[in-house]
Amino acid sequence: MKVTFNNRDPVYLQVVRYFKQEIATGRLQAGQEIPSRRELAGALHINPNTAQKAYKEMEEQGLIRTEGNSPSRITTDERVLSSLREELILDAVHTFVSSIKTIDVPVDELLHIVKEVYAKERSKE
């Protein structure tokens, strides 16, 4: 498990985003057991209270479910799972558009540049 934390966003939200990305890309499967809160805190070198807050947020968003003393698992709710990819894409697009709009680049030119940069980045993988 590898998360690179930034200084802008609360750590627990960055953990939630990491899980969303792992689910959206299929690295975490529906129904899959996830580490305990303490295990996650140890693996990511974060405070156990932060891990608890991240799990609480994921439970509220329906990303994970925890029943009694059983381990937490990724949701099997198809509606939640199918919306994750779109949510992540829209978040990234909104962030990009907010940062680029002051330059006032024509959409066609912008799309051309994005396609080129995206293709170069994908070829590095």
Stockholm file with secondary structure:
# STOCKHOLM 1.0

chainA/1-125         MKVTFNNRDPVYLQVVRYFKQEIATGRLQAGQEIPSRRELAGALHINPNTAQKAYKEMEEQGLIRTEGNSPSRITTDERVLSSLREELILDAVHTFVSSIKTIDVPVDELLHIVKEVYAKERSKE
#=GR chainA/1-125 SS CCCCCCSSSCHHHHHHHHHHHHHHTTSSCTTCBCCCHHHHHHHHTCCHHHHHHHHHHHHHTTSEECCTTSCCEECCCHHHHHHHHHHHHHHHHHHHHHHHGGGCCCHHHHHHHHHHHHHHHHHHC
#=GC SS_cons         CCCCCCSSSCHHHHHHHHHHHHHHTTSSCTTCBCCCHHHHHHHHTCCHHHHHHHHHHHHHTTSEECCTTSCCEECCCHHHHHHHHHHHHHHHHHHHHHHHGGGCCCHHHHHHHHHHHHHHHHHHC
//
